[in-house]
Amino acid sequence: MIIEIKVPSPGESITEVEIGNWLVEDGAVVAKDQEIAEVESDKATLTIIASEGGKIEIKAAEGEAVEVGAVVCIIDTSVEAPAAAPKTAPAEEEAKPESTAVKTEEKPAVSASVEHDKVKVTSVAKEVMKEHGLSVDDVINGLKRLGKKEVVAVVNAPQAISPAIPQKEATRDEERQRMSSLRRKLSARLVSVKNETAMLTTFNEIDMSYVMDLRKKYQNKFVEAHGFKVGFMSFFTKAVATAMDYHPMVNAQIDGDEIVMPKFVDVGIAVSTPKGLMVPIVRNAESKTIPAIELEIKQLAEKARNKKITVEELTGGTFTITNGGVFGSLLSTPIINPPQSGILGMHNIVERPVAVNGQVVIRPMMYVALSYDHRIIDGKDSVGFLVKVKELIENPERMFTGGKDAGELLLGI
């Protein structure tokens, strides 16, 4: 029986995808539910699964653009997949110690071979050895004696001065690879942002002491209660959602001649994947707890890196957070993710001297940056929003009081 494997629909707005990579060779025998190919759209990389086992015949080449619903391969189910190799029998397992002992006795010979592999051989010597069918071991074993000439040559060799430092061989080679559909789309979008928005960036710094102490104090209990660790991203996501109550224009978007101001906060979390940057969405962050946000971020990031993310999980978003600090970035100006109007950039946490109550103390500080579209967000809102995020991270308990100080609530002011 012949089964046709067609390109699944990644989303309503996508009509064409690109064959990114075949995970099996043409003519291979595949198993049912095995991943056989990766397809790339301008939003995500998805996998194609074999619906049945059998011999595969590929109909579309890597890099080829195909329409959604097109047949990319067929599977002949009359050819059965080979049975899995049997597990090691108990008798074989019992024999392992004996074989290990034999290998132990042979170690000196193996060690000598490894040492010979460290000998540097010139290209001319390689050609002569190849011509006469000799190996490095043959040449070394054929030496009758080491004279003064050989020893002096080693002493005067540059490698002898610092043998522990490997010298990289000079090359003029180049490697070229085709840009994926996802990266091409991302490149075009980044250029359009620069050309079509009035993007500015404002900066501030945050004392991370309280959040770091909070995580350190309660991390074990948090893991026991929820089964995973709490990171910084969930705190910032909740802080951003809370700060939107005070500066809703940061959450707004331009749609033609109108300004759209959502009553919800859908936060995109930038995730670096082997295929490029992806931004899965945490929806209604304003109504979720920090544990719920942390779990959703963890699940979405894993799906994005494992190419299991759906287009729906990448679509939308009213604001974005990107964390260059995980790569060691001290300060940067993030680029807006259209049609959004703002993006928050987190950075590396560095201990720095700061003034606290007239005293110089060492605190773990993080620079934060807010890039925003000045066409819709005024300076007052952009600066005020970033200050509010700073206040909430430095006083996380305010996230439970709508951003207000507990004393103000207590006194009813």
Secondary structure, 3 states (H helix, E strand, C coil): CEEEEECCCCCCCCCEEEEEEECCCCCCEECCCCEEEEEECCCCEEEEECCCCEEEEECCCCCCEEECCCEEEEEECCCCCCCCCCCCCHHHHHHHHHHHHHHHHCHHHHHHHHHHHCCCCCHHHHHHHHHHCCCHHHHHHCCCCCCHHHHHHHHCCHHHHCCCCCCCCCCCCCCCCCCCHHHHHHHHHHHHHHHHCCEEEEEEEEECHHHHHHHHHHHHHHHHHHCCCCCHHHHHHHHHHHHCCCCHHHHCEEECCEEECCCCCCEEECEEECCEEECCEECCHHHCCHHHHHHHHHHHHHHHHCCCCCCHHHCCCCEEEEEHHHHCCCCCCCCCCCCCCEEEEECCEEEEEEEECCEEEEEEEEEEEEEEECCCCCHHHHHHHHHHHHHHHHCHHHHHCCCCCHHHHHHCC
